[in-house]
Amino acid sequence: MKNTLQNFGNRTPFKEPENYFEKLPSIINSKIAPKKVSFFEKTKPILYFAAMFLGFYVIIHFAIRTLNNDFDSNSLLAQQEKQTNNTTTEDSYYNYVVSELDEEMIVDYLLAKN
């Protein structure tokens, strides 16, 4: 083994290729050269962001619209019930007044008016 070490000395058995370190920067730059990015690739995040907000707007808009329709239909039902109750009250009042009148009262009223 000593003979082998004496034969080689401080030399290494490996050698780099000719002009390797001179060509290395250009080889690395060619491999990491910037790629051409299309307009769509550049604007894709902005488009996704806008689509997200548009989706939120549509969902919230229809939710509010649906809730308002529910409130409107509830208030419409309540109004119809009130009108029905008022009509019933008015009808019953009219029926009461008519039942209390007789012909003599009507004639007296008409004569007093003329």
C-alpha positions in Angstrom: 0.0 0.0 0.0 2.9 2.3 0.7 4.0 1.9 -2.8 0.7 3.0 -4.2 0.7 6.1 -2.0 4.2 6.9 -3.0 3.3 6.5 -6.7 0.4 8.9 -6.5 1.6 11.3 -3.9 -0.8 14.3 -3.4 -2.3 13.9 -6.8 -5.9 12.9 -7.2 -6.8 10.3 -9.8 -9.7 12.5 -11.0 -9.7 15.2 -13.5 -12.3 17.8 -14.5 -13.2 18.1 -18.2 -11.5 20.7 -20.3 -12.8 24.3 -19.7 -15.5 22.9 -17.4 -15.4 25.8 -14.9 -15.3 28.4 -17.7 -18.5 26.8 -19.3 -20.3 26.1 -16.0 -22.0 29.5 -15.6 -23.4 29.5 -19.1 -24.7 25.9 -18.6 -26.4 26.9 -15.3 -27.9 30.0 -16.8 -29.3 28.1 -19.8 -31.0 25.6 -17.5 -32.5 28.3 -15.2 -33.4 30.8 -18.0 -36.8 32.4 -17.4 -39.6 30.8 -19.2 -42.1 32.9 -21.2 -45.3 33.3 -19.3 -48.5 33.9 -21.2 -50.8 36.8 -20.4 -53.4 34.3 -19.1 -50.9 32.8 -16.7 -50.0 36.2 -15.4 -53.6 37.2 -14.8 -54.9 33.9 -13.6 -54.7 34.8 -9.8 -56.5 38.1 -10.4 -59.2 36.3 -12.4 -59.6 33.7 -9.6 -59.8 36.5 -7.0 -62.5 38.3 -9.0 -64.5 35.1 -9.6 -64.4 34.4 -5.9 -65.9 37.9 -5.1 -68.5 37.5 -7.8 -69.5 34.1 -6.3 -69.8 35.7 -2.9 -71.9 38.5 -4.3 -74.2 36.2 -6.1 -74.7 33.9 -3.0 -75.3 36.9 -0.7 -77.6 38.6 -3.2 -79.8 35.6 -3.6 -79.8 34.8 0.1 -81.0 38.4 0.9 -83.5 38.3 -1.9 -84.9 35.0 -0.6 -85.1 36.3 2.9 -86.9 39.5 1.8 -89.3 37.4 -0.2 -90.1 35.4 2.8 -90.7 38.5 4.9 -92.8 40.0 2.1 -94.9 36.9 1.8 -95.3 36.8 5.6 -96.4 40.4 5.7 -98.7 39.9 2.7 -100.3 37.0 4.5 -100.7 39.1 7.6 -102.3 41.9 5.6 -104.7 39.5 4.0 -105.7 38.2 7.4 -106.2 41.7 8.7 -108.4 42.6 5.6 -110.3 39.4 6.1 -110.8 40.3 9.8 -111.8 43.8 8.9 -114.2 42.6 6.3 -115.7 40.2 8.8 -115.9 43.0 11.4 -117.5 45.4 8.9 -119.9 42.8 7.7 -121.0 41.9 11.2 -121.3 45.7 12.1 -123.4 46.2 8.9 -125.6 43.2 9.8 -126.1 44.5 13.3 -127.1 48.0 12.2 -129.5 46.7 9.6 -131.1 44.3 12.1 -131.7 47.2 14.5 -133.4 49.4 11.9 -137.1 49.2 11.1 -139.2 50.9 8.3 -140.3 53.7 10.6 -136.8 54.8 11.5 -135.8 54.8 7.8 -138.8 56.9 6.8 -138.1 59.4 9.7 -134.5 59.7 8.6 -135.4 60.3 4.9 -138.1 62.9 5.9 -135.7 64.7 8.2 -133.0 64.8 5.5 -135.3 66.5 2.9 
